[in-house]
Amino acid sequence: MRLKTTLLKEPKHILFMVSCVGWTTADELYSCSEDHQILKWNLLTSETSLVVKLQEDIYPIDLHWFPKTVSGKKQTQAEIFVLTSTDGKFHLASKIGRIEKSVEAHKGAVLAGRWNYDGTALITAGEDGQIKIWSKSGMLRSTLASQGSPVYSVAWGPDSDRILYTSGRQLIIKPLQPSAKVIQWKAHDGVVLKVDWNSVHDLILSGGEDCKYKVWDSFGRLLHSSSSHDYPITSLSWAPDGEVFAVGSFNTLRLCDKTGWSYALEKPNTGSVFSLAWSADGTQLAGACGNGHVIFAHVVEQHWEWKNFVITLTKRRTMQVRNVLNDAVDVLEFRDRVIKASLAYGHLVVATSLQCYVYKNWNTPLIFDLKEGTVSLILQAEKHFLLVDGAGLYIFSYEGRLISSPKFPGMRADILNAQCVSLSNDTIAIRDKSDEKVILLFDALTGKALGDGKPLTHKLEVVEIALDQCGPSTERKIALIDKNRDLYLTSVRHLGREPKICKIGSMVHSMAWNDAANILCGIQDNQFTVWYYPSVVFTDKELLPKTLYIKDGSEFSRAPHILNYVGTKVTLRQGDGSLVYSSVLPYPALLHEYSTSARWEDALRLCRFAKDQSLWACLAGMAMANRELTTAEMAYAAIGETNTPTTEFIDTSYINFIKEQPSKESSLAHMLMFSGQVQEAEATLLQAALIYQAIQINIDLFNWERALELAVKHKTHVDTVLAYREKFLQKFGRKETNKRFLQYSEGVEVDWEKIQAKIEMELSKEREKAASLSVRSSVTSRR
């Protein structure tokens, strides 16, 4: 990725410094200079026109357009901008250049002015060290801070509830609530000149007179510090989607990844770049230059890879497709500028400023028009893809048909990114920005909330989510990483029950599901870890550590990030920007395929061939999940051959016990017990009127009060519960102290012979019922 810059031979603001720039549309820019002129630049026609000549005493410093993402606003209402100047005023101006209102704001120059994200407030920072908040009509609401040094730059927090501002060498985050805690830290060794705060991933940029730019999180922790440049950093700006940012200095323009490393460095003849602004679609950049120029730059040479295809954006409207198997090259031409693209599942999806192109082959794309030309995110699943723009989320089929458009209260589509949105063939998961512990789940085909509409709620804030891609919708799983960097797995469709959220990893910094099997990989601490069968945690959590593949991460440089996991290849981006690849054995994916298609003999043959304990552990979990007890018994036995016969022996004996159960219901209940689902097991037995069995599983778990409650409720086996309780207490040499048991023991006689006869009668009834049902089903099948 690099910047292709454009600079006129002669500056339009002759002999005067350009102080600020701002985009109105993706192809129209306004620039202000010390020559008192506001110029309009049209990139389509390459024309420049004078909007207005300001009064001689107005020397502009900063310009910011009213946000266009504000829902429900008329276009004309949004076409105003705030202009700050050296005379201590800020001016609200219309698109045609008419000054609607001038407000005395500060003593000395007003160094910065910024609208918040919903357009309800404006903040200004002055040379007098004060920070003030104003209504959108220019009425003073409050003075947020007052200090002795000038405030050179300010930025709103993602939710417009906090302010970031400079104070000498310090950065300060001040919440709007008076009682909330202020965060303050030393950021640079020189005066901090510029800051920016991205609303998508909550990261902060700063640049200062120490000639460095730095990336911070919102707690003030340093994530990246650049090497020292030749000159102070005079401008910086995040791209709207937060994936890249630009940095400006004297005769320097740099494009960087969000983690801080540099994509490209340009050395144009501009003087100092005092202001940088990205177009709303994130493809173009403009800079206000100290020598009177306005520099324009376009992002080109982006790369996308999938299997044997490599696609490169060579020009703004041109892509090159290379097949690395035969070195064949195709060139794709577009009518408009390419904004976003995604390549996965055999399809290339390209969003331009007006249209969406879907390629299955490189000759005949499917094309449909877009409502807005500011697509910020494309996610693909096997059957459809998701587009996010400033207005909302849209699910399209690969035939170009709109399938659904999920909506929820407080939705802000402009801040959604790949870490907080996930798509599968049947489900959409979105982390709620207003409460980051909540994950909203929608049906991809209807756009409606899943089940009873109750979202998934975690105990901590969620950092990243990912849906698995394979299998039926009833078994869909979602993996999530929380604030503590713990990795959890849970079901998406839990049929009204409280979802079971199981922890499967710690210190996980990045993750990705395989595109063809439900295998999960992640960067765990300093290791590359693959969970061959993460769902085993719901069946037998003791097997989970045995289903892992762990590779030492020493071959990767610092902070690697997983981009995708396709086939057997995992692509990672290292902290220095380089791409590295790691391969995973093909056997686990093959085992998933055999399990899905119930080819258990093939699965056993594969495990015997591979002679890998992790595969046997996966097979044991898969067989138990599918109630294939014979295969499960063999798999557990194979695990036990090389392990001390502890849990493996217990597992095989318990599997035999399950196989000997007199009815399907009993067998199913004990399978649920094996997986730790006690309540579900009890409910299964009660539904089948197997009261004794339901009581017995509670006795086996020493859940005495529940066992007695069931016996009293169904008026049977009260003596059985009391007998087992008495035997239990005698074994430990204790006396009964529970009032309920003392109450019922007074009126019930315990006779072990009667109890054993009653139990045997219950079991024989169950066997007879199961046998008659079996005969009936076989007769029905013959007919």
N, C-alpha and C positions, 0 to 999 in steps of 0.2 A: 504494500500500500504506500502511496506517495501523494504529494501535492503537485498539481500542475498549475503554476502561477501565471497570471496575466497582469502586465503593467503597461500603461500608456507611455508613449514616447515623451509626451509633455504633460505635466500635471494640470488638472482642471482648476485646482485651488493654487494659483500661481504665487509663489514666494511666501506662502502662509502654511503653517502647520495644520493638518487635519486632526481634529481632536476626538471625533466620535463618529461611528457608523451604526446603522440599524436597518434590518430588512423589513419591508412591508409584506412582500410576497417572496416566493422562491426565486423570482427573476427581477425583483425591483428593490433598490437600495437607496437609502438617504444618507448623505454625509454632511457634516458640519465642520466649519473651519474658522480660524481666527480672522479670515477675510469677511466675516459676518454673513457668509452665504450658506444657504442650505441647498444642496444639489440632489437631483433625483437621477439615478443610474438605471437604465433599462438594459438588461443583459441580452434580451432577445433581439433587440434592434441595434444594440451597441450605441445608443444615444444617451447624451447627458443633458439635462435641462435644469434651469434655475427655478427653484420652488419659491424662494423668498429671499430678499436681502434684509437681514435683521438690522435693528437700530445700531448705531455706531458704538453705543456703550455696552452692547451685549456680546460678550466673548464666550461662546459655548464650550462646555467641558464634557458633559455626558448626555447621552440620548438613550431613551428606552421606550419602546412601543408598548401600548396597552395590550395585554395578552389576548391573542385570538382564540385560545382554547377555552375561554369562558363560555359555558353553555348558556343558551338562551339570549345572548347578546346580539343585537343587530350589527351588521357589518359596519355601518356608518358610525355607530357608537364606539366600535373598537378601533377606528382609524384616527386615533389621537396619540400623541407621544408627549413625554415629559422631557424638557430640555433644561439642564442646569447651567448656570453661568457664573462668571467671576464677580458679578455685582451683588452676590448674596441672595439672588432670586432663583426660583425655578419657574418655568413657563409651560403651561399646557397648550399645545399647538395642534391644529388639525392637519390633515394630510395635504391640504392645499397651501399650508404655511401660515395660516392666520393664527395669531396668538389669541387664544380664547381667554386665558387668565394668566397674570403674573403675580407671584406671591413672594413677599419678603420672608425669607426662610432663615438665613444665617448671617452672622457678622463675618465678612470675608467670603471667599468663594464657596459655592456649593459644589463639592468635589464629586458627588455621586448621587444618582437618583434611580430608584428601582421600584416597579410595580410588583405587588405580590402575585401569586399564581392565579388567584380567582378575581383579580382586578378590583378588590374592595379597598385596598390601602396602598399608599405610596410611602416609601422611606427615603429620606435625604440625609446625607452626611456632609459636614462642613469643615472648613478650615478652622473654625472656632472650637472644634472638638466635640460638637454636639450631634446627636442623631435624633431625628424627629420623624414621627409617623403622622401622615396626613390622610384625610379621606380622599376618595377619587375626584371630588370636586375642588380639592385644595384647602380644606378646613383642617386646622391643626388639631390632632387628637391627643398627642402626648409627646414629651421629650423623653426618649428611652434612655439616653446616656449623655453624660457630659464629662469631658476629660480635658487635660491640658494640651494634648498634641492633636494635630489635624488627623481626621479620619479619611484616608485616601480611597477606601473601597468598602462596599457593603454587599451582602447577599442574603436573600431570604432562604430559610430552611425549606425542605420539601413540602411540609404541611402548612407553610406560612405562619407557623407559631413560634419560630425562633429567628434571631438575626445574627449573622456573622459579620464582624467588622474588624478593622485593623486598629492597632494602637501602638505606634512605634514599631518595635520588633515583635510585639505580641499579637496574637489572634484571640478574639473574645467571642463566645457564643452566648447570647443573652436571650432567654425565653421572654415572651410577651407577658406571661403571668408574673406578677410582682414577687411572689413567694418562691418561685422556682429557682433552682440552683444555676449559677453562672459558671461556665467553663472557660478557663483562661490558661494559655500556655505560651511560652516563648517559641516562636516559629522560625525566625531567621536571625542571622547575625547582623543584618542591616535592617533599615526601615522596610516594612512590608508595603508594597505598592498596589498589588492587585489580589483579589480573592474571587473565587467562584464556587458555588455549591450546587452539585447536581441533584435533581429531584428523583432520578430513577434509582440510583444505587446509594445515595446519601454520602457520597465522597466529596471532599473539599480540596480545592486547588489554592495554592498561594505562591506568589512570586515577589522577590524583594531586591533591595539594593546590594545584597550579598551575591547577586548574579546566579541565584539558584531558584528552581521551581520545586515545589514539594506537593505530595499527595497525602492527605490525612483522612482518617475516618471521623465521624461526628463526635467522637469522644476525645479528639485531640491526639490520637495515636498516629505516629509517623508510619506511613506505608511505603513511601519512596522519596528519596532525595536525589536530585540530579547532581551531576558534576558541575563545577563552577563554570559559567559562561564568561565571555570577554566583557560583557556589559550587563547592567541591571536588567531584570525582567520587568518590562513595562506594560505587558498585557498578557492575558490568558483567558481561555473560554472553553467550557465543555460543549461538545456536540449534543444536540437534543436527546439522543438515545443513550448518552453516557458511555459509549464504547470507546471514543477517542476524545482527545482535547488538543487545542492548539496553544502554542506559546510564542509570544513576540518579544523581540529585543532589538538592539541597534543592528540594522541590516540582516536580521535573522528572523526566520519563520520556521517553527518546528511542529511536526505532527507526532503525537504520542498516543500510545495505548493507555487505557484507563489505569493500568497498573504502574505506569510511569515511564516504561522504556520507549525509546524513540523509533518511530517508523521511518521518518524522513526529515531531512534538514535542508532548507533552502536559504540562499544568501542573496536576496534581491537588494537592489539599490534603493532603499526606502527611507533611510534614516531610522530613527526609533519608531517602532509600531506601538502607538499609544492606545489603540482600542481594537478588539477583535470581535466579530459577530458571525455566528453560523446562521445559515438559512434554516427555515423550519424543517425542511426535509433532511438536513444534515449532510448534504452533498457538496455545499459550497461555503466558502469562507471569505470574509472581507476584512481588510485591515486599514485603519487610519494611520497614515504615515507622516513622519515629521518633515518630509521634504515636499509636502503638498499633494502627493500621490494617494490614490486609493488602490490597494492591491487586492486582486481577486484570486482565489485558488479553488481548484476542483479536486476532489478525492478520486484518484484512479488507481489501477493495478491492485484491486482487491481480488482475493483468490477464494475459490470454493472447491472442495474435493469430495468425491464420493466414489468408492470402489476404483474403477480404472479411468475415471474422468477427472480432469482438472480444468476449471473454468476461470478465466481472467478477464476482468473489466479493463480493456485496453484504452478505451476512450469513454467519454461521457455517455455515448449512445451505442457503444460497440462492445461485444463480448467475444472472446475466443475460446472455443471448446477443443480440448486436446484429449484424444484417447491414447493413454500411455501404452496400451497393448500393441497397437499397430501404428502409432504416431500420426494417426489421421487427425486433421484439423478442420473444424467448421467455424465459420464466422457468423455471429448473430447480430443483426442490425435492428435498432429500435427507433421509433419515431421521436420519442422524447427521452429526456435524461433518466438514467437508471438510478433509482433511489435505494431499493433493497432487493436482495436475492437470497434464495435458499435452494440447496441441492440435496435431496434425500429420497429414498424409496423409489428411485428410477424416474423422478420428476424434477425438473428445474422450474422454480416459480420466481418470476421477475416482476417487481413493481416499479413502474415508471411514474412520472409526475401526473399522468392521466389514465394509464391503463395497467392491467395485469396480464402477463403472458405466462402460460403454462405449457411447458415442453415435455412431451414424452419421447418424441424423436426430434431431431434438430431441423427438420424441414417445415413442418406445419404446426405452429403453435396455436393453442386456443387462446383467444384474446377477449377480454371484457373490460368495460369502463369502470373506473373507480370513482366513488363520490368525492373523496378527498385525495390530494396528491401528497400526503404526508405520512405514508406507511412507515411505522417505526419498528415493527416486529413481524416476522414471518416464522411460523412454526409448522412443521409437517408431521403428519402421521401416515400410515400406509394407505388409508382410504380418502383422506381429505386434508386440508391445510387451514391454518388460522392466520388472518390478517388483523393487525392492530393499527389503527390510525388515531388522529386526534379526537374522533367522534365516538369510537366504540370498537368492539370485537366482532369479527365476522368469520364464520366457518363456511368454506367453499369446498365443493367437490372438485376433483381434478378435471371435470367436464365444465367447470365454470359456473355451476349452479349454487346459489346461496342456500345453505342448509339451515343455518340458525344464526342468531345474534344475541348471545346472553347479555343480560343487564342486571345490575344490582344497585341498591342505594349507595350513593357516594362514590360511584365508579369514576376513576380518573384514568382514562386510557393512555394519557400521555406519559405516565410513569411506570407502565408495565414493561417488564423485561423477561428474558428467558429464565431467570432464576425464580421469578415469582408467578410464572404462568407455565402450565404443562398441558400437553394435548395427547390423547390416545384415540383409537378408533371410535370409542363410545363415550369418553369422558373429557371434560375440561376442568382443570383445577387452577384456582387463582387465590393467591395469598391476599387477604384483605389488608389494604394499606392503613385503614383506620384502626385496626386491631391486628397486629402482626402475629398473634397467637392463633388466629382463625384462618382456615382454608375453606374457601367456597367451592362447592362441587356442582357441576352442571352436566346434564345430558347433552352430548355433542350433537345429537340429531334433532333435538327439540329446543335446546337453549334453556330448558327449565331446570330448576334446582333439583338435585337428586333426592329420592325418597320423600321424607316429610319436610324437606327444605331446611333441615337443621344442619348447619355447617360442621366441619370437623374442627375441634378445638384442642390445641396442644397446651401443655403447662407452661411453656416458654415461647418467646418470640421465634418465629420460623425464618430462617435465612434463605433456604433453597428447597424447592420441591421438584419431584419428577415422577410421572406416572409410568408404569411398565407398559410395554407395547403389544404383548402377545396374550393369547388365551381368551376365553369368554369374558363378557362384561361382568358376570357375577363373581369372578375371581380377580377382578382388577385390584391392583395394589398401588399404593403411593409411598414413595420414600421421601423423607424430609430430614433436613439438617437444621437443628435449632441453634440458638445463640451460643450455647455451650459447646458447639461443634459435635454434638452427639447425633448419630444417625438412627432414625426410627423407621419402622415399616408398619403399615396398617392397611386394612381393607377399605375400599371406597364404598362398596355397597354392603352394608351390614344389617339390612332388613329390620330396622327399628331397634336393634340391640345396641348397647353401648359399644363403640368400636374398641377393639383390643389393639393398643399401640405398643409394639415391642421394640426394644432397643437392640440394634444389631452391630453397632460400632461406635467408637469414641474418637475424638480428634480428627473428624473427617472434614476436609477442606474443599473437596470437589467430588462430584459423582456423575455417572451416566449409565442409563440402561442400554443393553444391547438391542439392536434394531430387529433381530430375528428370534430371540429367545429371552426369557425373563431372567437374565443374568445381569448382576449389578457390579460395576467397578467403581473404585474411589481411591483418592489419595488420603490415606489414614496415617496421621502423624508423619513419619518420614518413609512410609512404605506405600507401595502400590498394591492394593488389595482387590481381589475379585471374589464376590459372593456368588458361587456357582448356582446355589438354590436358596435365595434368602427367605422364601416362604416356609422353609423347614422350621423356622422359629415358631410357627403356629401349630406344627404337628409334633415335633420333638426338639425342644430348644437345646437339649444336650448334644444334638448332632451338629448344631450350627458351626462351632469352631472347626469341626472336621470337614466342612464343605467349603472352606476358604482356600484360596490360592494367594500367597503373600510373597511379594518380590521386594527386595531391598531397593529403596529409592535413591541410593547413592549415585546411580548413573544419571539421575535428573539433577538439574541445578535448582536453586531455591524457588519455592512457591510454584510448582507446576500446576497447571489447570487443565482438566480433561475437557476436550472439545467435543468428541463423539466416540462412540464404540460401535463400529460397523463390522459385521462378520466376526473375524478373529483379530481385528486390528483396532487398537485404541490410540487415538491421536491426542497428544498433550502439548500444551503451550507452556514453555518454561518461563521463568521470571525475567529472562533477558530477551524474550520475544521469539526465540527459535522454536521450531516444531520438532518434536521427537515422537517416535512410535514404539508401542509395546505390543507384542503378540500374545494371544491367549490360546490355549489348546482348543481344538475343535470338538473334542469329545463331550464336554458338558452340553453344548448346544445340540449335539446329536442325541444325547440322552433326554433332553427336554422334548425333542421331536418324537422320540419313541414313547415317552410317557404320555404325551398329548394324544397320540394315536393308539394308545393301549397295546403297543407292541412290546410286551414284557419279556418275551423270550429273546428278542433282539437286544433289549436293554441289558439283560444278563450276559449275553455273549460279548457285548461291548465292554462291560466292566471286567469280565474275565480276560479279555484281550489287553485292555489298557493297564490292568494290575495297579490301579490307583485308588488308594483308600478314600480320597475325597469323592470319587465317582460312586463308590459303594455307599458312602454316607448319603449322597444325593439320591441314589436309587432307593435306599431305605425310606427316606422322607417322602419321595414321590409315591412309592407304593402304599405307604400308610395313608397318605392324603387321598389316594384313589381307592382305598380299602382293598388293595390287592395283597392279601395277607401272606400267601405262599411266597410271592416275590420278596415281600418285606422280610419274612423270616430268613430267607437265603441271604439277603443283603446284610441283615444284622449279624448273622452267623459269620459272614465274610469279614465284617469289621472286627468281630470278636476274636478271630484267628490271630491277629497281630496286636491285640490289646489285652490288658488284664481283664479276665472275665468277671466284670462287675456289672455295670449298667447293661452291657450287651447281653449278658446271660439273662438278666431280669427281663430285658426287652423280648428276647426270643421265647422265654417261658410265658410271658404275658400274652404274646401273639398267639401261642398255642391255646392259652386259656380263652382268648377271644374267639378263636376258631371253633372251640367246643361249646360255645353258648347255644342254648336250645332254640333261640329265635333270632330273626334278623334285627329286631328292635334291641335285644340285649347286646348283640354283637356291635351294633351301631353305638349304643350307649357307652360300651367299654372302649370303643375306638375314640370317642369323644373324651373319655376319662384319660386315655393314654396321651391325648393332646393337651390335657390340662383344662378342658372345658367342662367343669363339673356341673354347672347350672344347666347347660344344654343337655348333658347326659341324663340328669334327673328329669328334665322336662320331657325328653324322648320316652323314658320309661313310664312316666305318669300318663302321657298321652296314649300309650299302648295298654294302659290299665295293669301294668306290671308293678304293683304297689310294693311287694316284698323286695323286688330288685332295687327299686328306688330307695327303700329304707336301708337295704344292705350296703349300697355304695356310700351312704352317709356314715354307717357304722364303721366301714373299712377306713374311712377318712377321719374317724373319731369326732365326727360332727354330730355329737350326741343330741343336742337340743333339736336340731333339724330332723333327725331320725325319729325322735319322740313326737315331734309336732306332726309329722306325716302319719305315724302310727295312730295317734289319737284322732286326727282328722278323718282318716279312712276306716277307723274302728277295726283295725287288724294289726297283729304282730306287736302289740304293746309289750306283751310278755317277752318277745324276742329281743326287743331293744333293752328291756330291763335286765335280761339274762346276760347279754353281752356286756352291758355296763358294769354289772356286778363282777363278772369275770375280769374285766379290765382293771377295776379298782383293787381286787384281791391280788392281782399280779404285782401291783406297785405298793401293796400294803397300806391302802388308804381307805377312809370311810366316806360314805355319801354325804355331801353337803348341799347339793342342789335341791332347792325346795320342790320343784316340779317332779323330779325323780322320787323324792321322799314321799310326795303326795300319792303318786300312782303305785309305788311299791307296797303301800299299805293294803290296797284293794286287789292286787293282782298276784296270783301265785305263779312262781317260776318253776316250770317242769321241763328239763332239757329233752326228755323223750318225746313229750307232746310237741315241743318246738321243732325238733328234728323231723317229726312226722309231718307237721304242718308245712315246713319248708320243702320237703320232698314232694308233697302233694301239689304245692304251688308250681314247682319245677316240672312235674309230670304234666300238669295242665298246660303249661307253656309249650312243652314238647308236642303234645297232642294238637294244640292249636296251630303250631307252626307246620306240623305234618299235614293237617287237613288243608291248610292254605296252599301248601306245596302241591298236593294232589289236585286241588281245584284249578290252580294256575296251569298245571300240565295238561289237564282235560281241556281247558279253554284254548290253550295253544294248539292242540290237535284239531279242534274244530275249525 
